[in-house]
């Protein structure tokens, strides 16, 4: 279910302020965050983030196509091992 248009995107305020403050400096350090539910806004484009997946930080470079998605979508938290592992043991 989508978020209400009246409320606007759910953006982590602290992360947004850090990105806007560093927009002038443009240093190469990525932003480290645990906020997987933060919506990607146009101000994030061109920046690198390290998104925590529960175990490690996954580096994500934000492009134009990612605007409107969540940061957690690009940092998988589960490893797919494949189907039918029990049948291979024969």
TADAKA-V306332 format. One record per backbone hydrogen bond with DSSP energy under -0.5 kcal/mol. CO is the residue of the C=O (numbers start at 1). NH is the residue of the N-H. E is the energy in kcal/mol with one decimal. If there is no record, write none. Layout:
CO:NH:E, CO:NH:E
This chain:
4:8:-1.5, 9:11:-1.2, 10:39:-2.6, 11:13:-0.5, 12:16:-2.5, 13:17:-2.2, 14:18:-2.0, 15:19:-2.2, 16:20:-2.4, 17:21:-2.0, 18:22:-1.5, 19:23:-0.7, 22:26:-2.5, 30:32:-0.6, 31:33:-0.5, 31:50:-3.3, 33:52:-1.8, 34:36:-1.6, 35:38:-0.9, 36:72:-2.7, 38:71:-2.0, 39:41:-0.5, 40:68:-2.5, 41:44:-2.2, 42:45:-1.0, 44:47:-1.9, 47:62:-2.3, 48:31:-2.3, 49:51:-0.6, 49:60:-3.3, 50:33:-2.9, 51:58:-2.9, 56:53:-2.5, 56:58:-0.5, 58:51:-2.6, 60:49:-3.0, 60:62:-0.6, 62:46:-2.5, 63:66:-1.2, 64:67:-1.3, 66:69:-2.1, 69:40:-3.1, 70:73:-1.0, 71:74:-1.3, 72:75:-1.1, 78:80:-0.6, 79:81:-0.6, 84:88:-0.9, 86:89:-0.7, 87:90:-1.0
